[in-house]
Amino acid sequence: MFLLSYKCFGSLFTGNRGGIFIQIIPLTLESSFAEGSVNAFLVVGDTVTLVDTGNLDGPSFEQLKRLIALEGYGLSDLDHIILTHMHTDHSGGVARIQNEVSIPVYVHEKARHVIEGGEVEFTREQSFYQDFLYRSGATINERITQSYRELNWQEIRYVKENEYIKMGGSDFTVDYVPGHSQTDLLFYNQEGVALAGDLLLPDISVNAFIEPPDPGTSEKPKPLLQYRESLMKMYKLPLKTVYPGHGQVIINHKALIEKRLAEHDKRCARILAVLEKGDATVYQLCQTIYPKLKGSAVYLGLSQIQGHLELLEVRGETICQQRNAIDIYSIRT
């Protein structure tokens, strides 16, 4: 059997299956990113498992330790760390935790080249981003680079689709759900409880980020197309309670997925309306549709536009041609 009780965050799942009683306890951390906060979780049962870690900065790490302590635990009580994906606001605290306690971290196998590739891989990725900005027609002001930072993670365990992973001593199925990133994972158990990272958020339409191809390959991912497939994979699951990476618990995931897919269609319609007035680059479309974006936030808008253009291409509604190595989009006639 299982029962649901409620806290200010939403629902706190407690269950008793095969003698294992588990709780999923939200730890809401402050974040400097646009969402304002990010969720980590303790899954407590025969063991205590941490899902996601918060940001890289020290204040986030100290807040994480305080919230864990308020639940009556310490870092030394954790059996392992599980990451829903590799974005910094979810994975940034791994090294700080491992500096204090020796525990493994579980992450999707697609993260291997990022974790183990060092500065060579970082340079390859930065080159891709610069090329994407150029092909988008972005101005030099938007071509912002980052500094290399070594991860220094220990005891890394790579997981993949259809494996099982222990949380609180209980089995959760692993689903690979790329789109928001190339490392996104969805975890769920037989009671219909899921930890979904940023796959589906209650208040935010998730951005599908443009990312480089895997090392040694040339075909880059099409993240919005991947993301829509991942949403449909989630749609088919008999989930009852979904714990997201930001915001409150999700009870009706199917209705929310339908809403997000409809939002994609609305953005596509907006892009087509702009293209009816003439051909445009990704950057020009971004400036028209998201005129308030500045600095590094422009990349978010460019990813959004690029993803929807790829969706429109698949639907046969737009065509892309290159002029001076810059992508120019127009309506297919």
C-alpha positions as semicolon CSV with decimal commas, in nm:
position;residue;x (nm);y (nm);z (nm)
1;M;0,000;0,000;0,000
2;F;0,099;0,364;-0,010
3;L;-0,039;0,685;0,130
4;L;-0,001;1,050;0,042
5;S;0,041;1,329;0,293
6;Y;0,098;1,698;0,225
7;K;0,356;1,963;0,306
8;C;0,392;2,324;0,187
9;F;0,590;2,205;-0,118
10;G;0,316;1,972;-0,236
11;S;0,287;1,601;-0,173
12;L;0,531;1,404;0,036
13;F;0,519;1,045;-0,084
14;T;0,542;0,771;0,171
15;G;0,506;0,412;0,072
16;N;0,542;0,058;0,193
17;R;0,629;-0,188;-0,080
18;G;0,806;-0,513;-0,015
19;G;0,888;-0,399;0,338
20;I;1,057;-0,075;0,225
21;F;0,908;0,247;0,354
22;I;1,023;0,553;0,157
23;Q;0,975;0,926;0,179
24;I;1,060;1,186;-0,084
25;I;1,158;1,507;0,090
26;P;1,200;1,827;-0,116
27;L;1,494;2,058;-0,046
28;T;1,426;2,391;-0,219
29;L;1,747;2,587;-0,273
30;E;1,796;2,948;-0,374
31;S;1,933;2,995;-0,725
32;S;2,082;3,281;-0,922
33;F;1,927;3,143;-1,240
34;A;1,606;3,281;-1,385
35;E;1,385;3,027;-1,206
36;G;1,486;3,171;-0,867
37;S;1,510;2,834;-0,693
38;V;1,598;2,473;-0,767
39;N;1,481;2,151;-0,605
40;A;1,698;1,876;-0,466
41;F;1,540;1,575;-0,295
42;L;1,612;1,327;-0,021
43;V;1,471;0,981;-0,085
44;V;1,460;0,819;0,257
45;G;1,396;0,453;0,329
46;D;1,641;0,174;0,410
47;T;1,903;0,426;0,294
48;V;1,914;0,802;0,230
49;T;1,971;0,911;-0,131
50;L;2,027;1,265;-0,258
51;V;1,879;1,354;-0,598
52;D;2,050;1,663;-0,745
53;T;2,278;1,894;-0,551
54;G;2,201;2,259;-0,625
55;N;2,444;2,517;-0,761
56;L;2,821;2,532;-0,769
57;D;2,853;2,832;-0,535
58;G;2,926;2,801;-0,164
59;P;2,600;2,954;-0,033
60;S;2,393;2,693;-0,220
61;F;2,603;2,413;-0,075
62;E;2,571;2,547;0,280
63;Q;2,196;2,585;0,235
64;L;2,177;2,225;0,112
65;K;2,358;2,102;0,424
66;R;2,129;2,306;0,649
67;L;1,815;2,169;0,488
68;I;1,945;1,812;0,511
69;A;2,024;1,872;0,879
70;L;1,673;2,005;0,941
71;E;1,543;1,667;0,825
72;G;1,766;1,497;1,081
73;Y;2,045;1,382;0,850
74;G;2,398;1,475;0,748
75;L;2,607;1,423;0,438
76;S;2,759;1,114;0,600
77;D;2,413;0,951;0,599
78;L;2,387;0,961;0,219
79;D;2,443;0,639;0,025
80;H;2,490;0,810;-0,310
81;I;2,405;1,111;-0,529
82;I;2,181;1,078;-0,834
83;L;2,169;1,351;-1,100
84;T;1,869;1,418;-1,319
85;H;2,097;1,601;-1,565
86;M;2,426;1,785;-1,593
87;H;2,315;2,150;-1,577
88;T;2,507;2,341;-1,310
89;D;2,206;2,430;-1,095
90;H;2,141;2,056;-1,051
91;S;2,493;1,913;-1,048
92;G;2,714;2,195;-0,923
93;G;2,742;2,070;-0,566
94;V;2,881;1,724;-0,644
95;A;3,250;1,803;-0,585
96;R;3,176;1,994;-0,263
97;I;2,979;1,700;-0,125
98;Q;3,248;1,451;-0,226
99;N;3,512;1,668;-0,059
100;E;3,335;1,598;0,271
101;V;3,210;1,241;0,222
102;S;3,319;0,958;-0,006
103;I;3,004;0,859;-0,197
104;P;2,940;0,775;-0,563
105;V;2,749;0,993;-0,808
106;Y;2,518;0,844;-1,070
107;V;2,466;1,024;-1,402
108;H;2,368;0,933;-1,758
109;E;2,640;0,782;-1,975
110;K;2,616;1,078;-2,218
111;A;2,789;1,286;-1,952
112;R;3,110;1,083;-1,979
113;H;3,279;1,303;-2,241
114;V;3,198;1,616;-2,041
115;I;3,323;1,474;-1,711
116;E;3,631;1,295;-1,846
117;G;3,715;1,506;-2,152
118;G;3,878;1,788;-1,958
119;E;3,981;2,110;-2,126
120;V;4,000;1,948;-2,471
121;E;3,630;1,865;-2,462
122;F;3,547;2,206;-2,314
123;T;3,730;2,377;-2,602
124;R;3,547;2,161;-2,859
125;E;3,210;2,255;-2,709
126;Q;3,293;2,625;-2,694
127;S;3,394;2,614;-3,059
128;F;3,057;2,461;-3,145
129;Y;2,869;2,732;-2,954
130;Q;3,064;3,005;-3,130
131;D;2,990;2,845;-3,466
132;F;2,620;2,818;-3,379
133;L;2,609;3,186;-3,286
134;Y;2,778;3,278;-3,613
135;R;2,541;3,063;-3,819
136;S;2,251;3,221;-3,630
137;G;2,364;3,565;-3,745
138;A;2,426;3,682;-3,387
139;T;2,633;3,995;-3,329
140;I;2,973;3,983;-3,161
141;N;2,821;4,107;-2,833
142;E;2,630;3,781;-2,798
143;R;2,936;3,563;-2,850
144;I;3,012;3,521;-2,482
145;T;3,261;3,253;-2,378
146;Q;3,301;3,076;-2,046
147;S;3,612;2,985;-1,851
148;Y;3,714;2,623;-1,810
149;R;3,653;2,472;-1,466
150;E;3,767;2,120;-1,382
151;L;3,490;1,909;-1,227
152;N;3,704;1,691;-0,997
153;W;3,429;1,434;-0,942
154;Q;3,503;1,096;-0,785
155;E;3,334;0,753;-0,789
156;I;3,129;0,819;-1,103
157;R;2,871;0,561;-1,206
158;Y;2,724;0,591;-1,556
159;V;2,367;0,470;-1,609
160;K;2,149;0,419;-1,915
161;E;1,797;0,351;-2,033
162;N;1,595;0,073;-1,866
163;E;1,835;0,016;-1,580
164;Y;1,719;0,019;-1,219
165;I;1,871;0,241;-0,956
166;K;1,827;0,233;-0,580
167;M;1,679;0,536;-0,405
168;G;1,618;0,500;-0,036
169;G;1,686;0,131;-0,092
170;S;1,393;0,101;-0,334
171;D;1,413;0,032;-0,709
172;F;1,342;0,313;-0,957
173;T;1,338;0,262;-1,332
174;V;1,572;0,481;-1,538
175;D;1,437;0,643;-1,856
176;Y;1,659;0,848;-2,088
177;V;1,464;1,162;-2,184
178;P;1,690;1,400;-2,379
179;G;1,587;1,741;-2,507
180;H;1,635;1,994;-2,230
181;S;1,988;1,856;-2,221
182;Q;2,157;1,548;-2,365
183;T;2,188;1,393;-2,017
184;D;1,829;1,413;-1,888
185;L;1,696;1,121;-1,687
186;L;1,352;1,036;-1,551
187;F;1,324;0,805;-1,251
188;Y;0,997;0,635;-1,149
189;N;0,879;0,343;-0,941
190;Q;0,589;0,099;-0,957
191;E;0,369;0,325;-0,743
192;G;0,378;0,593;-1,012
193;V;0,612;0,829;-0,828
194;A;0,867;1,008;-1,049
195;L;1,163;1,241;-1,010
196;A;1,175;1,428;-1,339
197;G;1,442;1,698;-1,315
198;D;1,365;1,961;-1,579
199;L;1,178;1,732;-1,816
200;L;0,844;1,882;-1,708
201;L;0,801;2,191;-1,492
202;P;0,473;2,325;-1,355
203;D;0,530;2,696;-1,421
204;I;0,796;2,712;-1,690
205;S;0,803;2,602;-2,052
206;V;1,133;2,416;-2,067
207;N;1,400;2,531;-2,313
208;A;1,553;2,262;-2,534
209;F;1,916;2,372;-2,549
210;I;2,122;2,348;-2,866
211;E;2,426;2,131;-2,781
212;P;2,726;1,993;-2,972
213;P;2,727;1,650;-3,133
214;D;2,902;1,370;-2,947
215;P;3,280;1,359;-2,990
216;G;3,377;1,193;-3,317
217;T;3,039;1,258;-3,479
218;S;2,915;1,543;-3,696
219;E;2,536;1,535;-3,670
220;K;2,419;1,766;-3,393
221;P;2,114;1,675;-3,186
222;K;1,778;1,836;-3,261
223;P;1,677;1,897;-2,900
224;L;1,318;2,020;-2,940
225;L;1,233;1,715;-3,149
226;Q;1,401;1,497;-2,885
227;Y;1,219;1,683;-2,610
228;R;0,878;1,628;-2,765
229;E;0,954;1,256;-2,797
230;S;1,061;1,250;-2,432
231;L;0,739;1,422;-2,324
232;M;0,537;1,161;-2,512
233;K;0,737;0,884;-2,346
234;M;0,650;1,037;-2,010
235;Y;0,286;1,087;-2,118
236;K;0,242;0,713;-2,163
237;L;0,363;0,628;-1,812
238;P;0,103;0,569;-1,535
239;L;0,247;0,837;-1,310
240;K;0,060;0,974;-1,009
241;T;0,308;1,216;-0,855
242;V;0,594;1,394;-1,033
243;Y;0,866;1,580;-0,844
244;P;1,017;1,844;-1,075
245;G;1,352;2,022;-1,069
246;H;1,181;2,358;-1,016
247;G;0,845;2,445;-0,864
248;Q;0,572;2,247;-0,697
249;V;0,478;1,882;-0,731
250;I;0,287;1,782;-1,046
251;I;-0,021;1,563;-1,006
252;N;-0,168;1,558;-1,359
253;H;0,135;1,522;-1,584
254;K;-0,069;1,439;-1,894
255;A;-0,264;1,765;-1,891
256;L;0,056;1,964;-1,841
257;I;0,232;1,782;-2,126
258;E;-0,060;1,860;-2,356
259;K;-0,030;2,226;-2,256
260;R;0,345;2,232;-2,328
261;L;0,303;2,070;-2,670
262;A;0,034;2,326;-2,756
263;E;0,276;2,602;-2,657
264;H;0,524;2,469;-2,910
265;D;0,259;2,499;-3,179
266;K;0,186;2,859;-3,079
267;R;0,555;2,952;-3,103
268;C;0,575;2,789;-3,443
269;A;0,282;3,001;-3,555
270;R;0,456;3,317;-3,430
271;I;0,771;3,230;-3,622
272;L;0,574;3,165;-3,940
273;A;0,399;3,499;-3,899
274;V;0,738;3,674;-3,891
275;L;0,869;3,477;-4,189
276;E;0,565;3,574;-4,392
277;K;0,715;3,924;-4,399
278;G;1,044;3,798;-4,540
279;D;1,341;3,566;-4,491
280;A;1,524;3,587;-4,158
281;T;1,816;3,451;-3,960
282;V;1,769;3,277;-3,627
283;Y;1,904;3,588;-3,456
284;Q;1,662;3,819;-3,640
285;L;1,372;3,596;-3,543
286;C;1,495;3,595;-3,182
287;Q;1,518;3,976;-3,175
288;T;1,165;4,005;-3,308
289;I;1,002;3,747;-3,083
290;Y;1,217;3,800;-2,770
291;P;1,327;4,166;-2,798
292;K;1,412;4,202;-2,428
293;L;1,677;3,930;-2,415
294;K;2,027;4,064;-2,354
295;G;2,379;3,924;-2,306
296;S;2,411;3,553;-2,237
297;A;2,031;3,517;-2,220
298;V;2,026;3,562;-2,599
299;Y;2,156;3,206;-2,633
300;L;1,842;3,079;-2,460
301;G;1,629;3,261;-2,715
302;L;1,838;3,137;-3,005
303;S;1,803;2,777;-2,882
304;Q;1,428;2,826;-2,854
305;I;1,396;2,966;-3,206
306;Q;1,634;2,709;-3,361
307;G;1,442;2,422;-3,206
308;H;1,109;2,545;-3,338
309;L;1,256;2,605;-3,684
310;E;1,372;2,243;-3,689
311;L;1,021;2,136;-3,591
312;L;0,879;2,349;-3,873
313;E;1,130;2,196;-4,117
314;V;1,020;1,845;-4,019
315;R;0,660;1,953;-4,077
316;G;0,759;2,082;-4,422
317;E;0,669;2,445;-4,345
318;T;1,011;2,613;-4,360
319;I;1,334;2,576;-4,554
320;C;1,691;2,672;-4,457
321;Q;1,954;2,802;-4,698
322;Q;2,303;2,932;-4,625
323;R;2,433;3,270;-4,730
324;N;2,792;3,348;-4,633
325;A;2,780;3,053;-4,389
326;I;2,478;3,205;-4,210
327;D;2,149;3,013;-4,196
328;I;1,858;3,193;-4,362
329;Y;1,505;3,063;-4,308
330;S;1,202;3,113;-4,525
331;I;0,854;2,969;-4,567
332;R;0,846;2,667;-4,795
333;T;0,626;2,739;-5,093
